[in-house]
Amino acid sequence: MVHQPEPATLLALAVRAAEAGAAVIRDGAARRATIDWQEKGPTDFVSEVDLGAEAAILDVLRPALPGLTILAEEGAASTPPEVAAQGLTAVIDPLDGTTNFLHGVPEYAVSIALLQDGAPTVGVVLAVPRGECFTAVRGGGAHLNGAPIAVSRIADPRRALIGTGFPFKDPAEIPPYQAQMARVMAEVSGVRRPGAASLDLASVACGRFDAFWEHRLSAWDFAAGMLLVTEAGGRVSTIDGGPLLPTAASSVVAGNPVMHPWLRERL
C-alpha cells in the first residue's frame, strides 16, 4: 500500500508536475509549425508535445509517490477502472485541447487529479497560455492562482452562459446533440465551445460559465475539473443524474446549484 502524504503535500506535488508538463508545452508552442501530428482516431490527434508533457509529469510524480497507479491519456491509458479506484491514483491529461494547441488557439491545459480509493483528493488544471492555475483539495475549497473561487449565483437561464463540447468521435451522436443544443440555446444568453473540457469545468468553478455539458468524456478530461466544481460549491453528475466516477468515460453535466438541475432537465 502506498503511504499517502498530507493533501497539502499532494497539491504542491501536483502543481509542480503540472508546471513541468506546461514547460514542455510552451517549448512546443514556440516551434508549432514543425510538430508532427499523429491520428489516434478520426479528428483525434496526438503529438510529440503530448507525449513529452506526460513524460515530464510522470518524472515528477513517480519518484515522489512509489507504487502510484497511473491513468493517463497517452502512455498509460490501459489502466482498468477497477485498478484506478484502489489506493493512490494519478489521472492525467498532459495536454487537454491538443487540436487547439496544434492550431495556435490559446485554450489548452494540463489536468492532473490525485485520487484516493477512487475519490478525487487533489485537482490541478493549469491553463498554459494564460498562466492560470486552478487548484482544489477535497474539503479545502477551490482556488485560482491562490485566490478562492466560487460558482456563479445566476439562477435565471435567460442570463446564463453555458459551456459545451461537441461530439466529434461518433457522427451518430450529432443529431441528438443538435436537438439538445436547440433546446438549451432557446432559453439561455449564450452557448460556448472552447474545446478543452478541463478548462470548461474550471470556468464553471470560477463562475465564467453557469453550467456545462458534454456527451462523452474520458476520465482524464474531467477528474480534476469535477473536484474544482464541487469544491467551488457546484454540482456534477452524468446526464442522467448518476454519480460521476473519475476513473471511467462518462457524460458530464456541471453547474451551480440552480443551473445544474435546469440543464439536466433540458438534456
TIMAR-371466 format. One record per residue (C-alpha): x, y, z. Coordinates in steps of 0.25 Angstrom, whole numbers. Each point is the difference from the previous one (the first is absolute). Last residue first. Example, Ala and Ser with C-alpha at 12.3 -4.5 7.8 and 13.67 -1.06 7.14 Angstrom:
! TIMAR-371466
- 55,-4,29
- -6,-14,2
! end
This chain:
! TIMAR-371466
- -124,70,-88
- -9,11,5
- -2,-6,13
- 15,-2,3
- 2,15,-4
- -10,4,11
- 5,-9,10
- 14,6,-2
- -4,14,-1
- -5,1,14
- 11,-6,8
- 11,6,-9
- 3,-9,-12
- 6,-13,-5
- -6,-11,-9
- 10,-11,-5
- -2,-12,-9
- 10,-11,4
- 13,-7,-2
- 6,-7,12
- 8,3,12
- -5,14,5
- -14,-6,3
- -12,10,-1
- -12,-4,8
- -13,-2,-8
- -9,11,-5
- -3,-5,-13
- 10,10,-7
- 11,-5,10
- 2,8,12
- 7,13,5
- -5,11,10
- 6,13,4
- 5,6,13
- 15,3,-4
- 4,-13,6
- -10,-7,-9
- 5,7,-13
- 15,-2,3
- -2,-14,3
- -7,-3,-13
- 11,7,-7
- 11,-9,5
- -7,-12,-5
- -6,6,-12
- 8,-3,-13
- 9,-10,7
- -13,-9,2
- -3,0,-15
- -12,9,-4
- -13,-3,-8
- -13,8,-1
- 5,13,5
- -6,10,9
- 3,13,7
- -7,10,9
- 1,14,5
- 13,3,-8
- 10,11,5
- -4,-3,14
- 13,-5,6
- -4,-15,1
- -7,1,-13
- 12,5,-8
- 8,-11,7
- -9,-10,-6
- 1,6,-14
- 15,0,2
- 0,-15,3
- -9,-1,-12
- 9,6,-10
- -6,5,-14
- -5,14,3
- -15,-4,-4
- -9,12,5
- -15,1,2
- -7,13,2
- -11,8,7
- -8,-12,3
- -14,-5,-3
- -1,-4,-15
- 15,-4,0
- -3,-11,10
- -11,-7,-8
- 8,2,-13
- 13,-6,6
- -8,-12,5
- -6,-3,-14
- 14,2,-6
- 6,-10,10
- -10,-10,-4
- 4,2,-15
- 15,0,2
- 1,-13,8
- 0,-9,-12
- 12,8,-5
- 9,-7,10
- 13,7,4
- -3,15,0
- -12,1,9
- 1,16,3
- 4,4,14
- -9,10,8
- 1,13,8
- -13,7,4
- -1,15,3
- -12,3,8
- -8,13,1
- -13,-5,-7
- 2,-13,9
- -3,8,12
- 7,-5,13
- 14,7,-2
- 8,-2,13
- 13,-4,-7
- 9,-11,6
- 10,4,10
- 15,3,0
- 10,3,11
- 14,6,-4
- 12,-8,-1
- 2,1,-15
- -14,-4,-2
- -6,-7,12
- -9,-11,4
- -5,-4,14
- 7,-8,11
- -9,-12,2
- 6,-8,-11
- 12,9,-5
- -2,9,-12
- 9,7,-10
- -1,9,-12
- 13,6,-6
- -2,11,-10
- 13,2,-8
- -9,5,-12
- 7,-8,-11
- 1,-12,9
- -13,-1,8
- 4,-9,11
- -10,-9,6
- 3,-6,13
- -8,-10,9
- 2,-6,13
- -8,-11,8
- -8,-5,-11
- -7,-13,5
- 3,-13,-7
- 8,-6,12
- 8,12,2
- 0,8,-13
- 10,10,-5
- -5,9,-11
- 9,6,-11
- -4,9,-12
- 10,7,-9
- -7,11,-8
- -5,5,-14
- -7,12,-5
- 10,10,-7
- -4,-5,-15
- 13,-2,-7
- -5,-11,-9
- 8,-11,7
- -4,5,13
- -15,1,-3
- 1,-14,-5
- 7,-5,12
- -10,6,10
- 3,-7,12
- 15,-2,0
- 6,-9,11
- -13,-6,4
- 3,-8,13
- -8,-8,10
- 10,-3,11
- -4,-12,9
- 2,-2,15
- -7,-13,5
- -10,-7,-8
- -10,6,-10
- 11,0,-11
- 0,-15,1
- -15,-1,-2
- 1,10,-12
- 10,-9,-7
- 13,7,-4
- 1,0,-15
- 2,15,-1
- 14,0,5
- 9,6,-11
- -10,11,-6
- -12,3,8
- 4,-3,14
- -5,-10,11
- 13,-2,8
- 0,-8,13
- 11,5,10
- 9,-11,5
- 10,10,5
- -5,14,2
- 11,10,-1
- 8,-7,-11
- -13,-2,-8
- -6,14,0
- 11,9,-5
- 5,-9,-12
- -14,-4,-2
- -3,15,-4
- 12,1,-9
- -4,-13,-7
- -14,5,-2
- 5,13,-6
- 9,-7,-9
- -11,-9,-5
- -10,12,-2
- 11,8,-7
- 4,-11,-9
- -14,1,-6
- -14,-6,2
- -12,2,-8
- -15,-5,0
- -7,5,-13
- -2,-15,-4
- 9,-8,9
- 13,0,8
- 5,9,-12
- 14,5,0
- 5,14,-2
- 14,4,-2
- 5,13,6
- 8,9,-9
- -10,12,0
- -2,-1,15
- 14,4,3
- -2,10,11
- -13,-7,4
- 9,-13,3
- 8,7,10
- -12,5,7
- -6,-14,0
- 13,-5,6
- 0,10,11
- -15,-3,3
- 3,-14,3
- 10,4,10
- -10,10,6
- -10,-11,1
- 9,-8,8
- 4,11,9
- -15,3,2
- -3,-15,3
- 12,0,10
- -5,12,7
- -14,-6,1
- 5,-13,5
- 8,7,11
- -13,8,4
- -8,-13,0
- 9,-7,10
- 9,-11,-6
- -7,-13,-3
- 8,-13,3
- -1,-9,-12
- -5,-14,4
! end
